[in-house]
Amino acid sequence: MNLDFHPPKSSSINRRRSTPRLRLWFVLVIVTLLVTPLFFRPTVTSTEANISEPVTLPQPPVPEIRKEIIKGTIAQGDTATAILGDYFSASEIYELGKLCKSVFPLSRLSAGQAYRLCLSNDDFERFEYDINQDEQLIISREDDEFSVKKVPIPYTTETVRVRGKIESSLFEAVTSTGESDVLAMNLADIFAWDIDFILDIRQGDSFQALVEKRYREGQPAGYGRILAAEFTNRGETFQAFLYRDGDRRADYFDAEGQSLRKAFLKAPLSFSRISSGFTMRRFHPITKTWKSHPAIDYAAPRGTPIKSVGDGIIIKKGYTRGNGNYVKIRHNSSYETLYLHMKGFARGIAQGKRVAQGQTIGYVGSTGLATGPHLCFRMRKNGAPVNPQRVKAPSVKPVSAQNMADFKLKAADLTASLADHLPVETAKMRSADTTVIE
């Protein structure tokens, strides 16, 4: 049997079909290998890719600001221009003066008052001026703009007890304890309605007080408030407690809440001596004639402040040959007072002006017919002369009923502080634990 059989060979068609398929798989594998790392690579911006590691450079030193404080006292004739002229132009000082006018006029800078100039790198920063013992004027400048304000002077205080006995005068008794004569003046002002410290004082009288001592920047700076005080005169003890009754200003009241303030002070001077009393017959040392002297003459050093004994309106101010410089005040529909032979008048005293009780209206002098410095003080009731020493002036309002219980509670605390029976000479060394009545 003739077998003509040959196995079939792969056709060229099949080979051509398989070759493109292999190439496709090969391309896919290559693409996969190239693309896969991109999915796992951290994202980096083009900006980051071009920035190298930062280099820290040394910073230049910050220039130190040099502070300086110039302390001084206003001298006689000093002006704002004289004090601030090195830091501001004349036009700037003029504008500053207008800005200060409603707060505290720069024209009222007074000789003897302290001030401080604060500088920063020799440039103006702040001006501080003590208006009085309680307030100061602050002028500062920032971004070419002025700031002007009136603020309380910052003090720290310590309350102490001061005690003493009278040998010759309250002035001597207070200074003998090591305290200032200012404290004597303040005590006299408190009891001025009940005690004439010229006529009434006797040897053996005594006083004690709880008083605030002030400190400024660690240095003694005078006295603050007298919180409570007692004065024993001729065996009678007068008490005073400082209390603020609601919206009324703080004032002094006795232990029963009655005000110490009365319509008239007992005297227009704090310390002096009576050189001539109230009389209807006196030999005048200049005219050499006998005539009435319906007044009290207070001999005092030239320049001693003279106070109005009560609230009122100035109805006359002037000069006559006999009276010298004088002021006449109407207090109400009944009473008038006259103050003669003044050296000069206090600032702001003018006819028609209203004055407050205790306000300084002038100064002791010897103008007119006077042999030496003294004040001739006269009082009239309904036009007729009266002896000021015999006038019984009514008190002003007591503590209100709604605050009376609170007042008595706090007054009792202060009384307990005053009752600590220590020797007089050591009492002033102790600090008193007190309640401030407000």
C-alpha positions as CSV (number, residue, x, y, z in Angstrom):
1,M,0.0,0.0,0.0
2,N,1.4,3.3,-1.1
3,L,0.9,5.7,1.7
4,D,1.6,9.2,0.7
5,F,1.3,11.0,4.0
6,H,3.3,14.1,5.3
7,P,2.6,15.9,8.6
8,P,1.4,19.4,8.1
9,K,3.8,22.3,8.6
10,S,3.0,25.4,10.4
11,S,1.6,27.9,8.1
12,S,3.1,31.3,7.6
13,I,-0.3,32.9,8.3
14,N,-0.3,31.6,11.9
15,R,3.3,32.9,12.4
16,R,2.4,36.3,11.2
17,R,-0.6,36.5,13.6
18,S,1.4,35.4,16.7
19,T,4.2,37.9,16.3
20,P,2.1,41.1,16.8
21,R,0.5,39.6,19.9
22,L,3.9,39.0,21.5
23,R,5.0,42.5,20.7
24,L,1.9,43.9,22.3
25,W,2.5,42.0,25.5
26,F,6.1,43.2,25.5
27,V,5.1,46.8,25.2
28,L,2.6,46.5,28.0
29,V,5.2,45.0,30.3
30,I,7.7,47.8,29.5
31,V,5.1,50.5,30.1
32,T,4.0,49.0,33.4
33,L,7.6,48.9,34.6
34,L,8.0,52.6,33.7
35,V,4.8,53.9,35.1
36,T,4.5,52.0,38.4
37,P,7.3,53.9,40.3
38,L,5.5,57.1,39.6
39,F,2.6,56.1,41.8
40,F,4.9,55.5,44.8
41,R,7.1,58.5,44.4
42,P,6.6,61.4,47.0
43,T,4.9,64.4,45.5
44,V,7.4,67.3,45.2
45,T,6.6,70.7,43.6
46,S,8.8,72.2,41.1
47,T,9.5,75.0,43.5
48,E,10.6,72.6,46.2
49,A,12.7,70.7,43.8
50,N,14.6,73.8,43.0
51,I,15.1,75.0,46.7
52,S,18.2,73.9,48.5
53,E,18.4,73.5,52.3
54,P,17.9,76.9,54.1
55,V,21.0,78.6,55.5
56,T,20.6,80.4,58.9
57,L,22.4,83.7,58.9
58,P,23.4,85.5,62.2
59,Q,20.9,88.3,63.1
60,P,22.2,91.7,63.7
61,P,22.0,92.8,67.4
62,V,18.9,94.8,68.4
63,P,20.0,98.4,69.3
64,E,19.4,99.1,73.0
65,I,16.9,101.9,73.7
66,R,18.4,104.4,76.1
67,K,15.9,105.7,78.7
68,E,16.5,108.8,80.8
69,I,14.4,110.6,83.4
70,I,15.1,114.3,84.2
71,K,13.7,115.4,87.5
72,G,13.2,119.0,88.3
73,T,11.2,121.7,90.0
74,I,9.4,124.6,88.4
75,A,11.4,127.7,89.0
76,Q,10.1,131.2,89.3
77,G,9.3,132.5,85.8
78,D,9.5,129.1,84.1
79,T,7.1,128.5,81.2
80,A,6.2,125.5,79.1
81,T,8.4,126.8,76.4
82,A,11.4,127.0,78.7
83,I,10.9,123.4,79.8
84,L,9.9,121.8,76.5
85,G,11.6,124.1,74.0
86,D,14.4,121.6,73.4
87,Y,12.0,119.0,72.2
88,F,9.3,120.9,70.3
89,S,9.0,123.8,68.0
90,A,7.1,127.0,69.0
91,S,4.1,126.0,66.9
92,E,4.0,122.5,68.5
93,I,4.1,124.0,72.0
94,Y,1.3,126.4,70.9
95,E,-0.8,123.5,69.8
96,L,0.0,121.6,73.0
97,G,-1.1,124.6,75.0
98,K,-4.5,124.6,73.3
99,L,-4.9,120.8,73.9
100,C,-4.0,121.2,77.6
101,K,-6.4,124.1,78.2
102,S,-9.4,121.9,79.0
103,V,-7.4,119.5,81.2
104,F,-4.9,121.8,83.0
105,P,-3.6,125.0,81.4
106,L,0.1,125.2,81.0
107,S,0.0,128.8,82.1
108,R,-0.8,127.5,85.6
109,L,2.6,125.8,86.1
110,S,3.5,126.9,89.6
111,A,7.0,127.6,91.0
112,G,8.1,124.9,93.5
113,Q,6.0,122.1,91.9
114,A,7.9,118.9,90.8
115,Y,8.1,117.6,87.3
116,R,9.7,114.8,85.4
117,L,10.8,114.6,81.7
118,C,11.0,111.0,80.4
119,L,13.3,110.7,77.3
120,S,13.9,107.8,74.9
121,N,17.2,108.0,73.0
122,D,17.1,111.8,73.8
123,D,13.7,112.1,72.2
124,F,10.6,113.3,74.2
125,E,8.5,110.5,75.6
126,R,6.5,111.9,78.5
127,F,6.2,115.0,80.8
128,E,4.8,114.5,84.3
129,Y,3.9,117.6,86.4
130,D,2.5,117.5,90.0
131,I,-0.5,119.7,90.0
132,N,-0.9,119.2,93.8
133,Q,-0.4,116.5,96.3
134,D,-3.1,114.3,94.8
135,E,-3.0,114.8,91.0
136,Q,-0.5,115.1,88.2
137,L,-0.6,116.2,84.6
138,I,0.7,113.6,82.0
139,I,1.7,114.7,78.5
140,S,2.9,112.0,76.1
141,R,3.5,111.9,72.4
142,E,3.1,108.9,70.1
143,D,3.0,108.9,66.2
144,D,3.2,112.7,66.2
145,E,0.1,113.0,68.3
146,F,-0.1,114.4,71.8
147,S,-2.0,112.8,74.7
148,V,-3.0,114.9,77.7
149,K,-4.6,113.6,80.9
150,K,-4.9,114.3,84.6
151,V,-4.4,111.3,86.8
152,P,-4.0,110.5,90.5
153,I,-0.4,110.4,91.8
154,P,0.5,106.8,92.6
155,Y,1.2,106.4,96.3
156,T,1.6,103.5,98.7
157,T,0.3,104.3,102.2
158,E,0.8,103.1,105.7
159,T,-1.7,103.8,108.5
160,V,-0.1,104.8,111.8
161,R,-1.3,106.1,115.1
162,V,0.1,109.4,116.4
163,R,-0.5,110.6,120.0
164,G,0.6,113.7,121.9
165,K,0.0,116.1,124.8
166,I,-0.2,119.9,124.6
167,E,2.5,121.9,126.5
168,S,2.2,125.1,124.6
169,S,0.5,124.6,121.3
170,L,-0.8,121.9,118.9
171,F,2.0,122.8,116.5
172,E,4.7,122.1,119.1
173,A,2.9,119.0,120.4
174,V,2.8,117.4,116.9
175,T,6.3,118.2,115.9
176,S,7.6,116.9,119.2
177,T,6.4,113.4,118.2
178,G,8.6,113.6,115.1
179,E,5.8,114.4,112.7
180,S,5.5,117.3,110.4
181,D,3.7,120.6,111.1
182,V,1.5,119.8,108.2
183,L,-0.2,117.1,110.3
184,A,-0.9,119.8,113.0
185,M,-2.6,122.0,110.3
186,N,-4.7,119.1,109.2
187,L,-5.8,118.2,112.7
188,A,-6.7,121.9,113.3
189,D,-8.8,121.9,110.1
190,I,-10.8,118.9,111.3
191,F,-11.8,120.4,114.7
192,A,-11.8,124.1,113.5
193,W,-15.6,124.3,114.0
194,D,-15.5,123.3,117.7
195,I,-12.1,124.4,118.9
196,D,-10.3,127.8,118.5
197,F,-6.7,126.7,118.5
198,I,-5.6,130.2,119.4
199,L,-8.0,130.9,122.3
200,D,-9.1,127.5,123.6
201,I,-5.9,125.5,123.9
202,R,-4.7,124.7,127.4
203,Q,-1.7,122.9,128.8
204,G,-2.6,119.2,129.4
205,D,-4.9,119.0,126.3
206,S,-4.2,115.9,124.2
207,F,-4.7,114.4,120.8
208,Q,-4.5,111.2,118.9
209,A,-5.1,110.3,115.3
210,L,-5.0,107.4,112.8
211,V,-3.3,108.9,109.8
212,E,-2.1,107.7,106.4
213,K,1.5,108.2,105.6
214,R,2.3,108.4,101.9
215,Y,5.3,106.9,100.1
216,R,6.2,107.6,96.5
217,E,8.9,105.4,94.8
218,G,9.8,104.2,98.3
219,Q,10.4,107.7,99.7
220,P,8.2,109.5,102.3
221,A,5.7,111.8,100.5
222,G,3.7,113.5,103.2
223,Y,0.3,112.6,104.6
224,G,-2.9,111.1,103.1
225,R,-6.2,111.1,105.0
226,I,-6.7,111.3,108.7
227,L,-9.2,108.4,109.2
228,A,-10.1,109.1,112.8
229,A,-9.0,111.6,115.4
230,E,-9.7,112.6,119.0
231,F,-8.9,115.9,120.7
232,T,-9.4,116.5,124.5
233,N,-9.7,120.2,125.2
234,R,-10.4,121.4,128.8
235,G,-11.5,118.0,129.8
236,E,-14.0,117.6,126.9
237,T,-13.2,115.1,124.2
238,F,-14.1,115.7,120.6
239,Q,-14.1,112.8,118.1
240,A,-13.9,112.8,114.3
241,F,-14.4,109.9,111.9
242,L,-14.0,110.2,108.1
243,Y,-17.0,108.8,106.3
244,R,-18.5,108.9,102.8
245,D,-22.3,109.1,103.1
246,G,-23.7,107.8,99.8
247,D,-23.0,110.3,97.0
248,R,-21.9,113.0,99.4
249,R,-18.2,113.9,99.6
250,A,-16.2,112.2,102.4
251,D,-16.5,114.3,105.6
252,Y,-15.9,114.1,109.4
253,F,-18.7,113.1,111.8
254,D,-18.7,112.5,115.6
255,A,-19.5,109.2,117.1
256,E,-23.3,109.9,116.8
257,G,-23.1,110.7,113.1
258,Q,-23.4,114.4,113.6
259,S,-21.3,116.5,111.1
260,L,-18.4,118.4,112.6
261,R,-18.8,120.9,109.8
262,K,-20.8,124.0,110.8
263,A,-21.8,127.2,109.1
264,F,-18.7,129.1,110.3
265,L,-15.2,128.2,111.4
266,K,-14.1,129.3,114.8
267,A,-11.2,131.3,113.4
268,P,-9.9,132.4,109.9
269,L,-6.3,131.4,110.7
270,S,-5.0,128.0,111.8
271,F,-2.3,129.3,114.1
272,S,-1.7,132.7,115.5
273,R,-2.3,134.8,118.6
274,I,-5.0,137.4,119.4
275,S,-3.4,140.8,119.7
276,S,-6.7,142.6,120.3
277,G,-10.1,141.3,121.2
278,F,-13.7,142.4,120.6
279,T,-14.4,145.5,122.5
280,M,-16.5,148.7,122.3
281,R,-13.6,150.8,123.7
282,R,-10.0,150.6,122.7
283,F,-7.1,153.0,122.4
284,H,-6.0,153.0,118.8
285,P,-2.2,152.8,118.6
286,I,-1.9,154.9,115.4
287,T,-4.7,157.5,115.7
288,K,-4.1,157.8,119.5
289,T,-7.8,158.0,120.1
290,W,-10.3,155.9,122.1
291,K,-12.8,154.1,119.8
292,S,-14.7,150.9,119.5
293,H,-13.0,147.8,118.1
294,P,-15.9,145.4,117.1
295,A,-13.4,142.9,115.7
296,I,-10.7,140.4,116.6
297,D,-7.1,141.1,115.6
298,Y,-5.0,138.0,114.9
299,A,-1.2,138.7,114.9
300,A,0.5,136.3,112.6
301,P,3.6,136.2,110.3
302,R,3.4,138.1,107.1
303,G,2.0,135.9,104.3
304,T,0.0,133.5,106.6
305,P,-3.0,132.2,104.6
306,I,-6.4,133.7,105.6
307,K,-9.4,131.5,105.2
308,S,-13.1,132.3,104.6
309,V,-14.9,131.2,107.7
310,G,-17.9,130.1,105.6
311,D,-19.4,129.6,102.2
312,G,-20.4,132.9,100.6
313,I,-20.1,135.5,97.8
314,I,-17.5,138.3,97.7
315,I,-19.4,141.5,97.7
316,K,-16.4,143.8,98.0
317,K,-12.7,143.6,97.4
318,G,-10.4,146.6,97.4
319,Y,-8.2,149.0,99.3
320,T,-8.9,151.9,101.6
321,R,-6.5,154.1,103.6
322,G,-7.7,152.6,106.9
323,N,-8.5,149.0,106.0
324,G,-5.7,148.4,103.5
325,N,-6.4,145.5,101.3
326,Y,-9.7,144.0,102.4
327,V,-12.4,141.5,101.4
328,K,-16.0,141.5,102.4
329,I,-18.1,138.3,102.1
330,R,-21.9,137.7,102.4
331,H,-22.6,134.2,103.8
332,N,-26.4,134.3,103.9
333,S,-29.3,136.7,104.4
334,S,-28.0,137.5,107.9
335,Y,-24.2,137.2,108.2
336,E,-21.3,139.1,106.6
337,T,-17.5,138.9,107.4
338,L,-14.7,141.3,106.7
339,Y,-10.9,140.6,106.5
340,L,-8.7,143.7,106.7
341,H,-5.0,144.7,106.3
342,M,-4.1,141.9,103.9
343,K,-0.7,141.7,102.2
344,G,-2.5,140.6,99.0
345,F,-5.3,138.5,97.6
346,A,-5.4,134.8,96.7
347,R,-5.6,133.9,93.0
348,G,-9.1,134.1,91.6
349,I,-10.5,136.3,94.4
350,A,-12.7,139.0,92.8
351,Q,-16.0,140.7,93.5
352,G,-19.0,138.6,92.7
353,K,-17.0,135.3,93.0
354,R,-18.3,132.5,95.2
355,V,-15.9,131.1,97.9
356,A,-16.0,127.9,99.9
357,Q,-15.6,127.6,103.6
358,G,-11.9,127.2,104.4
359,Q,-10.8,128.6,101.0
360,T,-7.8,130.9,101.1
361,I,-8.8,134.4,100.2
362,G,-5.7,136.4,101.0
363,Y,-2.5,136.6,103.2
364,V,-1.7,138.4,106.4
365,G,-0.1,141.8,105.9
366,S,0.0,145.3,107.4
367,T,-1.6,147.5,104.7
368,G,-3.7,150.5,105.8
369,L,-3.5,151.7,109.4
370,A,-1.6,148.8,111.0
371,T,1.4,148.8,113.2
372,G,2.5,145.3,112.2
373,P,1.3,142.2,110.3
374,H,-2.0,141.0,111.5
375,L,-5.6,140.2,110.4
376,C,-8.5,142.4,111.6
377,F,-11.5,140.0,111.4
378,R,-15.1,141.3,111.7
379,M,-18.5,139.7,111.6
380,R,-21.9,141.4,111.2
381,K,-25.4,140.0,111.7
382,N,-28.2,141.9,110.0
383,G,-25.7,144.8,109.6
384,A,-24.7,145.0,113.3
385,P,-21.3,143.9,114.6
386,V,-21.2,140.7,116.6
387,N,-18.4,138.9,118.5
388,P,-17.4,136.0,116.3
389,Q,-16.4,134.0,119.4
390,R,-19.9,134.0,120.7
391,V,-21.7,133.0,117.5
392,K,-23.2,129.5,117.8
393,A,-23.2,128.2,114.2
394,P,-25.5,125.3,113.3
395,S,-24.1,122.0,112.0
396,V,-24.7,120.7,108.5
397,K,-26.6,117.5,107.7
398,P,-25.7,114.4,109.8
399,V,-25.1,110.9,108.4
400,S,-28.3,109.8,106.5
401,A,-30.6,107.4,108.3
402,Q,-30.1,104.6,105.7
403,N,-26.3,104.7,106.3
404,M,-26.2,105.4,110.0
405,A,-25.9,101.7,111.1
406,D,-23.0,101.2,108.7
407,F,-21.3,104.4,109.9
408,K,-21.6,103.4,113.6
409,L,-20.2,99.9,112.9
410,K,-17.1,101.3,111.2
411,A,-16.6,104.1,113.7
412,A,-16.6,101.5,116.4
413,D,-13.7,99.7,114.6
414,L,-11.7,102.9,114.5
415,T,-12.4,103.8,118.1
416,A,-11.0,100.4,119.1
417,S,-7.8,101.2,117.2
418,L,-7.5,104.5,119.0
419,A,-8.1,102.9,122.4
420,D,-4.9,100.9,122.4
421,H,-3.3,102.3,125.6
422,L,0.4,102.5,124.8
423,P,2.8,105.1,126.1
424,V,2.4,108.3,124.1
425,E,6.1,108.4,123.1
426,T,6.0,104.9,121.5
427,A,2.5,105.0,119.9
428,K,3.6,106.7,116.8
429,M,6.0,103.8,116.0
430,R,3.1,101.3,115.7
431,S,1.1,100.5,112.6
432,A,-2.6,100.5,113.2
433,D,-5.0,97.9,111.7
434,T,-7.8,100.2,110.6
435,T,-10.9,100.1,108.5
436,V,-11.1,102.8,105.9
437,I,-14.6,104.2,106.1
438,E,-16.1,104.7,102.6
